[in-house]
Amino acid sequence: MMNKSKAFRPFIYGLLLLGCALMLLPVMAMFSTALKSMPEVYAPEPTLLPASFHFDNFYRALFDPTASYRPFNFLPALKNTISVTLLNIIGNLVSCSLVAWGFARYKCRWNKPLFVVMLSAMMLPSIILSIPTFVLFVKYFGWYDTLYPLWVPAFFGINSFFIFLLHSFFRGIPESLVEAARIDGCSEIGIFCRIVVPLSKPVLMVVAVFTFIWTWNDFFTPLLYLEDDSKFTFAIALQNFVRGAQGSVFGTQWNLLMAANIVVTVPIVMLFFTAQRYFVEGISLTGVKQ
């Protein structure tokens, strides 16, 4: 058996390398397009490597207002994206952890039925909820063309997946720790802040990473509520390159769009390599199979 497994090992490694190469092809194409000129992008016979490297595409994409149909507004989009992402992370960490702790530790008659109802919300596509939430935020709150609909809901524990993830982890915390803290006179908020939160750093990191990625890449919500260019986030601001540059004979500015995409993707890649250890640990501790 050992000899057979060793014989198949090169074949398995070859398949893995082939799969990695196929996965990296879109990334290579993005970098290649970002360094090409527009005539080369629209050439009848495309090439993987550019004939000449146009590193100025990155500067033009981020800071040249005439490079797109409407200005990309890199710095305002960066500020809006960072602020919305941070607020969503804080909101999900606070609200979802409190809701999950309540379901995990405080037993009442309606605990299980309410938890089942909460879990059933995971089966609903988010697009179904977009119409009633749009009517609520726009008609009754007057939040159209503001950033409020992008981060306020996170403070009300609306993410069932995060609540389920945290609930699974909280159930593994020994009840003896909580009882000992109560005997010592610690309040319920003190128990949560001094005992539960420090023990839950891995799973809280998972929630933070997921929230960062989903909010950073969210396109539909900003598209639904925002109209002013100065309030755009990265995901929706990138569409300004799709309609072509001012005075250009070409259509979509694919080279500038890919250059801006690379810059927008860098924080997610850095976050993955920085928080990878905590992410894997948090996923394994919650009992969710990878």
Secondary structure as UniProt FT lines:
FT   HELIX           2..34
FT   HELIX           38..41
FT   HELIX           56..63
FT   TURN            65..66
FT   HELIX           74..105
FT   TURN            109..110
FT   HELIX           111..120
FT   HELIX           121..123
FT   HELIX           126..135
FT   HELIX           136..140
FT   TURN            144..145
FT   HELIX           148..151
FT   HELIX           152..156
FT   HELIX           160..170
FT   TURN            171..172
FT   HELIX           175..183
FT   TURN            184..185
FT   HELIX           188..191
FT   HELIX           192..196
FT   HELIX           197..199
FT   HELIX           201..216
FT   HELIX           220..225
FT   HELIX           229..231
FT   HELIX           234..237
FT   HELIX           238..241
FT   TURN            242..243
FT   TURN            246..247
FT   HELIX           254..285
FT   TURN            286..287
//
